[in-house]
Amino acid sequence: SGRPRFRRWAVVHLLPAQAQEKVAMTGAQDSDVSTPKYAVLYCIGFVYLVSLVVVAYYARRRKAEAEAAGGKLQAHYGGSFSAPLLILTTFSTVYSGFTVTGVPEEAFKKGFISIRWIGATIVIVASMMVIYPRLRRLAVERRYTNPNDFIADRFGTMRVRMLGAACGVVPMLIYVTAQMISFAALVQGLSGGAIPRWASILILVCVLLVFEKLGGMNSVVLTDAVQSVIMLVSFLVVPFALGAAFGFVPAIAAPDCGSLLYVRERGTDPSQVPLTCTDWPAHTTVTADGACVPAGCIAAVRPEFYKNPGFADQANILFFLVNMIGAPLQPHMIQRAYIAADDRALRLMMGAMLLAPFLAQTPGIIMGITKAAWDPTWPQDVRKQTAFSSVCDALSSEGGWEYLLVSVMTCATMAAIMSTADSAIMGASSLAIDMYRSLVSATASEGLLVRIGELTSVVMCGAAFGLAMVLTVSQMGSIIIFQNGMLMQLLPVYGLGLFFDINEQPIFFGLAAGLLALVVLVLAQYPMDSYVPLVNVSVFVNFAVVVAAIFIAPGEDKRTIAATSGNGDEANTTTAEAGFDGVIPAVPMNLNRASIKAHMASISEPSKRMIAFLLVLVFVSIPWYGRPGTDAPIIWGLPQWGFVQIFILVIACIVGLVTLVRWQPQVDLPCAATEDGEAKCDDRKLELEVLSPSRGGADRMRAASPAARVVGSSSTAFEVAPFHLKGAGSVGGSPADRRGWCQCI
């Protein structure tokens, strides 16, 4: 017959009406026995939480070791993590609870428009490839630990630092609030409402704060790794489980597919399975249970899924993709660039993230499409749930291993929510540290700054708790628009600051104008949001004001050479007093386009032309062609425009991977320092930073050539006297001795 296999519900559909009612009532009674039903899920959830606690205690040990080797601030907010850990923590951070629950819901409502999420991740990675290589190099060489350190270093003024921090903190507060609302809904669903909303949110808050206190960034990264594994297992298995239970998308796509049946659209009891229309020739007859409606075939149930998108949908996809350019500027995402062990780890992370959307977003899309096809056959109590919850409910009734899979999927949802929330809290608290240094004390001790950050996390969780108690999922839409609008305001700050000569004044004017425009548009209930989102209007205002200010009031750079660096220490570039032979000053301390180019002089970057070609492919994939509202041919279960879109996105992914393969970054290695003050690097240039006791500053130098003294045939050594250099610092970490630091580049 071509029908996918069912157990309880499939049998119901094939029985006479009286028998259907009896079986449905039996099924409803069975489903009320909640304790056995959720016993396995509770056990798996308990094991999951215990594993996180074990990992958090291990992270605490790593944090203690980092404190002993360097400083408290770097140990809490920084670190140096290998490519596998960087990939896993970025994966779990990017794919939040919305990926697990929101993407299926969008696919259920909008159909194959949700393919845009695959393109969105590719755009995010393209933006990473432009920004992160430079940003990470500056973080290493200028010792950034805070996501706002670049803004402070590049523009210097308090007003830009404060606006930049606000553009990060407020979105992260909204982000954490959204995760708390999702977590509360999940826990209430699992407990049948036995655990109240406030208690479930409080549980999440306690877990997040304890993990941060124990291990800081180490806790976040290592628990992210555990959570990513759970998510990956679910993402890999879900498409096949759904295909086996309900039919694979190509098999259930056509309007006359083999699993087509008709059911009554409603029943008197919301917990009962809808009745099957057995009088097939007269299936249009309307009874007390409503008219007969199709089920089991996507095009029969939701024919609009296979029509060419209208202008509003096309504009929605376009601006959705454009807005993803700013996603890497989220504070917790910038921290991922800082903590990469080296550029190669960063490259591997970006390559993995190019492949990730095909693995992580596809199951969610399939889940939503599956609900759309079979939703009419499910009880009203199940239908009113989200796509994720209703499909899980239906799948769990299929058998033992399906129930086990649903349990793992539920843990994956918890993992996605928790990993995103803890990363956002850490990012926001680190920004609060920059605010404290700007407004209160630029010379505060590292211990005090860490305590300020931890207190900020508590305050932020408290504020998010309050918002989560009064807001619902339906109210989050307009607030999230405001969140994205604030993040997008940072595009000129990083895009222009990293690559162009621009002073602080135009940047400040643009930020102020963009944020003001965003608030005004939200309050005025901007009417054209369906075509041009208000977020993009406010960003356009930002850019327009920046360009106008460049010509009208460009301002001037009033910073001194001895500007304060990201870690609060003054730094100088004079090397004559140090007596180094064969080395030159690396860069002027003031960060501008020339000094950034000097930092990047020996470091390659991904090809900008290839990145531009990648972005062109992504935007070309938008279904501009086809007459809006007309039927599109079905290809492998997809509308023709959806098939073409995925095909082009695959090509874009390949272009991105080729771009990363062609990028051959150098590996930063710690240099070897001997007891008499020599530093050695094999076949690499040497960078030295030696603290000068006489001036209390820091002399940073880079080898212009292997000129000082050659030891052997493949090692270059630079004598660092008269200052003694002890130990060797690693990339992304703190110096082993505060009096000296070196690295091979």
C-alpha positions, 0 to 999 in steps of 0.5 A, spaced: 500 500 500 506 504 500 503 506 507 509 507 512 509 503 518 505 505 524 503 501 530 497 504 535 495 510 530 495 506 524 491 500 526 486 506 529 485 509 522 484 502 518 478 500 523 471 502 523 468 508 527 466 504 533 472 500 533 476 507 532 473 510 538 474 504 543 482 504 541 483 511 541 480 511 548 484 505 550 490 509 548 488 515 551 488 511 558 494 508 557 498 515 555 495 517 562 500 513 566 505 518 566 510 515 571 512 508 567 512 513 560 517 518 563 521 513 567 527 512 562 527 519 560 528 521 567 534 516 568 537 519 561 536 526 564 539 524 570 545 521 567 546 527 563 546 532 568 551 528 572 556 527 566 555 535 566 557 536 574 563 531 573 566 535 567 565 542 571 569 539 576 574 537 571 574 544 568 575 547 575 582 543 575 583 546 569 582 553 571 586 553 577 592 550 573 591 556 568 590 561 574 597 558 577 600 559 570 597 566 568 592 570 571 585 570 574 582 574 568 585 570 563 583 563 567 576 565 568 574 568 561 580 565 556 584 559 555 587 555 549 583 550 546 584 545 541 580 544 534 576 539 536 573 542 542 573 549 539 568 545 533 564 542 539 563 549 543 562 553 537 557 548 534 553 547 541 553 555 541 550 556 534 545 551 534 541 553 540 534 551 543 531 555 537 534 550 532 531 544 536 524 547 537 524 553 532 526 550 526 521 544 526 515 549 528 517 554 522 518 548 517 511 546 519 508 553 518 512 555 512 514 549 509 520 549 505 522 556 506 525 554 512 531 551 507 533 559 509 536 556 515 542 552 511 544 558 507 544 562 514 549 558 517 553 559 511 553 566 511 555 566 518 561 562 516 563 567 511 562 573 515 567 569 520 572 568 515 572 575 514 573 578 521 576 572 525 583 571 522 584 579 524 580 579 530 584 573 533 591 575 531 589 582 534 587 578 540 593 574 541 598 580 539 595 585 544 592 580 549 585 581 548 580 577 553 574 581 553 569 581 547 569 589 547 577 589 547 578 591 540 573 597 540 577 600 546 583 598 543 581 601 536 577 607 538 579 608 545 573 613 547 569 611 553 562 613 549 564 608 543 566 603 548 559 604 552 555 603 546 559 597 544 558 594 550 550 595 550 549 593 543 552 586 546 549 586 553 542 587 552 541 582 546 545 577 550 539 578 556 534 577 551 537 571 548 538 568 555 531 570 557 528 566 550 532 560 553 529 560 559 522 560 556 524 554 552 527 551 558 521 552 562 516 549 557 520 543 556 520 541 563 513 543 564 511 538 558 516 533 561 513 533 568 506 534 566 505 541 569 508 538 576 514 543 576 511 550 576 514 555 571 518 559 576 521 552 579 524 550 572 527 557 571 530 557 577 533 550 576 536 552 570 539 559 573 542 555 579 546 550 574 548 555 569 551 559 575 554 553 579 558 551 572 561 558 571 563 559 578 567 552 578 570 553 571 569 559 568 570 558 560 573 551 561 566 549 564 563 552 558 567 549 553 567 542 556 560 542 557 559 544 550 563 538 548 558 533 552 552 537 549 554 537 542 555 530 542 548 529 544 546 533 539 550 530 534 547 523 535 540 526 535 541 529 529 544 523 525 538 519 527 532 523 527 531 523 519 532 515 519 527 514 525 522 519 522 522 516 515 521 509 518 515 511 522 512 516 517 515 515 511 521 519 507 519 526 504 520 523 497 515 518 498 510 522 502 511 528 497 506 527 492 498 529 493 496 522 491 502 518 494 501 511 497 500 513 504 494 518 502 488 517 507 482 522 509 480 523 516 475 527 520 478 534 521 476 534 529 472 530 534 468 531 540 474 529 545 481 532 544 485 526 546 482 522 541 484 520 534 480 523 529 476 518 525 478 515 518 473 517 513 471 510 510 465 512 506 471 514 500 467 516 495 463 521 499 469 523 503 467 530 502 460 529 507 460 534 513 458 531 519 458 533 527 466 531 527 467 536 521 469 535 514 474 529 511 481 532 510 487 529 507 493 526 511 499 522 509 501 526 503 505 533 504 502 536 497 495 534 499 495 537 506 499 543 505 499 544 497 502 551 498 508 548 500 509 546 493 508 553 490 513 559 488 514 564 493 511 570 493 515 577 494 514 577 501 517 571 502 523 572 497 524 579 501 524 575 508 529 570 505 533 575 503 534 580 509 534 574 514 540 572 510 543 579 510 542 579 518 546 573 519 552 577 517 552 580 524 551 574 528 559 572 529 559 579 533 555 576 538 560 577 545 560 569 546 562 568 539 567 573 539 570 569 545 570 563 541 575 566 536 579 568 542 580 562 545 582 558 539 589 555 540 591 557 533 589 559 526 589 552 524 584 550 529 580 556 527 580 554 520 578 547 522 572 550 526 569 554 520 570 548 516 566 544 520 561 549 521 560 550 513 558 542 513 554 543 520 547 546 517 546 540 513 547 535 519 543 540 524 538 544 520 535 538 516 532 534 521 528 540 524 526 541 517 524 534 516 520 534 523 516 540 521 514 537 514 512 530 517 508 534 522 505 538 516 503 531 513 500 527 519 498 532 523 490 531 521 491 524 524 493 526 531 489 528 537 487 535 538 491 535 544 498 533 540 496 537 534 496 544 539 503 542 541 509 545 537 512 541 532 518 538 536 513 536 541 508 533 537 512 529 533 516 526 539 509 524 542 507 521 536 514 517 535 515 515 542 508 511 541 512 507 535 516 502 540 522 501 544 527 504 541 523 510 538 522 512 545 529 511 547 531 516 541 525 521 543 529 521 550 535 523 547 532 528 543 529 531 549 536 531 552 539 534 546 534 540 547 536 541 554 543 541 551 542 546 546 538 551 551 543 550 556 550 551 552 547 557 549 545 560 555 551 559 559 555 562 553 551 568 553 552 569 560 559 569 560 559 573 554 555 579 557 559 578 564 565 579 560 562 586 557 560 588 564 568 588 566 569 593 560 564 597 563 567 597 570 574 599 567 571 604 563 567 608 568 570 606 575 577 603 575 582 602 569 587 599 574 582 594 578 585 587 580 584 581 576 581 578 582 576 584 583 574 584 575 572 576 576 568 577 582 565 583 578 563 578 572 560 573 576 556 578 580 554 581 573 552 573 571 547 573 577 544 580 576 543 578 569 540 571 571 535 575 575 533 580 570 532 574 565 528 570 570 524 576 571 522 577 564 521 570 563 516 569 568 512 575 565 513 573 557 511 568 553 513 565 547 508 569 542 511 575 545 518 574 544 518 576 536 518 583 537 523 583 542 528 578 538 527 583 533 530 589 537 536 584 539 538 583 532 537 590 531 542 592 536 547 586 534 547 589 527 549 596 529 556 593 531 557 591 523 560 598 522 564 598 528 568 591 526 567 592 518 570 599 518 574 598 524 578 592 521 579 594 514 579 602 513 582 608 516 576 611 520 576 615 526 572 614 532 567 620 531 563 617 525 563 611 528 560 614 535 555 618 530 553 612 526 552 607 533 547 613 536 543 614 530 542 607 528 540 605 536 535 611 536 532 609 529 531 602 532 527 605 538 523 609 534 521 604 529 519 599 534 515 604 538 512 607 531 510 600 529 514 600 523 509 598 517 513 595 512 517 590 516 514 584 511 518 587 506 524 591 509 525 589 516 526 595 521 532 592 523 535 593 516 532 600 516 536 602 523 543 599 520 542 603 514 541 609 518 547 607 522 551 606 515 549 612 512 550 617 518 557 614 518 559 615 511 556 622 512 560 624 518 566 621 514 566 627 509 562 632 514 565 631 521 571 626 520 574 627 527 581 626 529 585 620 533 587 624 539 590 617 542 597 617 545 602 612 543 602 609 550 595 608 550 592 602 554 591 595 551 586 590 552 589 588 559 590 594 562 597 595 561 601 601 558 605 599 552 610 602 548 614 601 542 621 604 543 626 599 543 632 603 543 633 602 551 632 595 551 638 594 547 635 588 542 639 587 536 636 584 530 629 586 532 624 592 530 618 595 533 612 590 531 607 596 530 605 603 533 601 602 539 595 606 537 591 601 533 589 603 526 589 600 519 596 601 518 598 598 525 593 592 523 596 591 517 603 590 520 600 585 525 598 581 519 604 582 515 606 575 516 599 572 517 595 570 511 588 570 510 582 567 507 581 569 499 576 575 500 574 574 492 572 567 494 568 569 500 565 574 496 563 568 490 561 564 496 556 570 498 554 571 491 552 563 491 548 564 497 544 570 495 543 567 488 539 561 491 534 565 493 528 563 489 527 569 485 524 565 479 518 562 478 511 566 478 509 567 485 503 563 487 504 558 481 505 550 482 512 548 482 514 541 480 516 536 485 523 534 485 525 528 490 520 531 495 522 538 494 519 544 490 523 545 484 525 552 487 527 548 494 531 543 490 535 548 486 536 552 493 539 546 496 543 544 490 546 552 490 548 552 497 551 545 497 556 548 491 557 554 496 559 550 502 564 547 497 567 553 495 567 555 502 571 549 504 576 550 498 577 557 500 579 554 507 583 549 504 587 554 500 588 558 506 594 556 509 595 559 516 601 559 520 601 555 527 603 559 533 608 555 537 610 557 544 618 559 544 623 555 548 626 560 553 633 558 556 635 560 563 640 565 561 635 569 557 635 566 550 629 565 546 629 560 540 624 558 534 625 553 529 624 556 522 619 561 525 620 568 526 620 570 533 616 575 537 618 578 544 614 582 549 619 583 555 616 587 561 621 593 563 622 594 570 625 601 569 619 604 565 613 599 568 611 598 561 612 593 555 616 592 549 613 588 544 618 586 538 618 582 532 624 579 528 625 582 522 630 577 519 634 571 522 639 576 524 641 576 532 645 569 533 644 563 529 644 556 533 645 550 529 642 550 522 634 551 523 634 555 529 634 562 530 635 565 537 635 572 540 638 574 546 633 578 550 638 581 555 638 586 559 632 583 561 631 576 563 626 572 560 623 566 564 618 561 561 614 561 555 607 563 554 602 559 549 597 562 544 591 565 547 594 564 554 597 568 559 605 568 560 608 563 564 612 569 568 609 576 568 616 579 566 616 576 559 613 573 554 615 570 547 612 566 541 614 563 535 610 566 529 
